Amino acid sequence: MCGIFAYAGTENAVPFLIDGLRSVEYRGYDSAGIAVIGGDGKIQIARRGDHKASLENLAAAVGKGHLPGVASGMAGLVGIGHTRWATHGEVNQKNAHPHSSSDGLVAIAHNGIIENFLELKDELVDSGIEFKSDTDSEVFAHLVGRGVANGSSLRESVVGAARRIKGNAAVVALSALEPDTVVGLRVGNAGGIVIGTSAKTDASVMASDTIALLPFTNEVIYLEPGEIVEIERGVIRLFDLEGTPIDREPVRVNQNFEAAKKGKYPDFMSKEIAEQPDAIQGALRGRADFAAGTLDLPEITLTRDQINAIDRVVLTGMGTSLHAGMFGASVIESLTRIPAVAENSSELRYRNPVLGPNTLVVAVTQSGETADTLAAMEQARQAGSPQVVVLEMEGSQATRIADFTLPVRAGQEIGVASTKTMIASMTTLLELAVFLAQSRGAIDSEQVKKIVEMLAELPSLVASVLDIDGKITSLAERLSGFSDLLYLGRGAQLPIALEGALKMKELAYIHAEGYAAGEMKHGVNALLGPEMATVVCAPKNDLYEKMLSNISEVKARGSEVAAIATEGDDTVGRLADHVIHVPDCPGLLQPFLTVVPLQMLAYRTALVLGRDPDKPRNLAKTVTVE
Ligand code: M6R
């Protein structure tokens, strides 16, 4: 939540700050702002609180910037910027970051939550400070400002402020008294700070996300919790909070900046849905050997004895990643015969779960930064559980908590709604299931070969589902008229039904419930009637007959039914009002094929209703606060 970008270089910082914020905007788009140290040595701030138009309005307002010393327009060689996802204080200009100290000597931008801000605010107000916003973050600006006014350096003042706050924070700060420097701080898991220097221009930059640094460099340094950094043109200095210098070599990242552009697509979501066959290939690369019919996970170096000792697998994540985890639990349990469950990280972290050295914990997270997922992972680490993280963002905090990292390699996902990272996570979890099952002797090499042969077909099967867009559009037009939808599935289709409902909620803002079809008679049937349409996942598998009964029961109560069914199946078409067919394939692969039309349906419904599919209201891509 919230995106941060900072620049210290030889050119006017303003256009770089605006471009940097464009790269991190998906983390939060309620408001946007920048602060620079101008040619006159004073901090200038420009902010907008116009919801998702904030950044573009800000960009228009500051224009291309002016050279230092030019009287009008914002200009400066050093600056910070922020895109906000509101936690404290409504969305408006006064609550937009950066915030400044009362004397205007300090400006800060903050990502995280200051839990004791009311207590700190009271103290600051008592000392005569007048607050200009309703945010928790403003206390940080005043605490730093007080340190600087008392003669401390910017770095010392930021550390002093950090010692007063409870909660998580990623902060960048400027002081007019140190006009060449930006300080960055990280306490807790409120989101990362990545730092780099351009070899060409000597500009030093830092941001919440590696992607924002790629136009400058692909050699980056990750700031760890409890660390602080000073950047100046061409210089990066890291310290711990005691002031001890830290020597850290940059790491090379393989992300591709072009991949994070829309290209020929109208929005990121349609691009990312279309990229799913490639995302699956990315997850299979270097692991499945199609010629030999084998599969290996070189990233997991557990010994055979350690794998044999596993007596339970707990998968954890949030939202779409939890749904991928639920799919993972079902395939891991069915192939390995080890009991496996998936649990929401925000619940797992606050229970007192039984975890131990024989429990394998598998965290699933696109960003590797989700606060609840990281907290659940910390808990597992303390319990001594071996831990695997399945993720997209290599180098994120989750990789530093887990013992083993399985990158899903879908390519950067910008749309807030997860699509290709879910399918790549599911692919990776299926690979993990096969790997564990084979290591334990639960399946033999012939069975592995059969699964690898199936996986070889998966990208083209998913590609063929993408061709049904026309049919999806007319169904979307129909469903857009409903204010309540029910999604039903059984077995491996249950997480898919949950995911279909989540996508519809977040993109089209239609109330949608995902349910296990077997639950219907236990209360849910009372909702059925002409005002609620039902979307049923009913591909041909062991549970198909049960789903046919569910469809009939729903129809008998007057609810309109749209079904996802297997190509060539005419029976579902005789019962349901609308049918979307997906190719026939082995049961193990069906969830990969049924999830795609549900993503497309939510996307198309959002367009029919005039919603922005890339920036759903009230959401952010990366949830770094609880
Ligand atoms: O980055 P993560 O995968 O850990 O994020 C977890 C959820 O916030 C995320 O999956 C969210 O539910 C989706 N973006 C919704 O489409």
Boltz pocket constraint, residues with backbone or C-beta under 6 A from the ligand:
constraints:
  - pocket:
      binder: B
      contacts: [[A, 317], [A, 318], [A, 319], [A, 320], [A, 321], [A, 322], [A, 364], [A, 365], [A, 366], [A, 367], [A, 368], [A, 369], [A, 370], [A, 373], [A, 415], [A, 416], [A, 417], [A, 418], [A, 419], [A, 506], [A, 620], [A, 621], [A, 622], [A, 623]]
      max_distance: 6.0
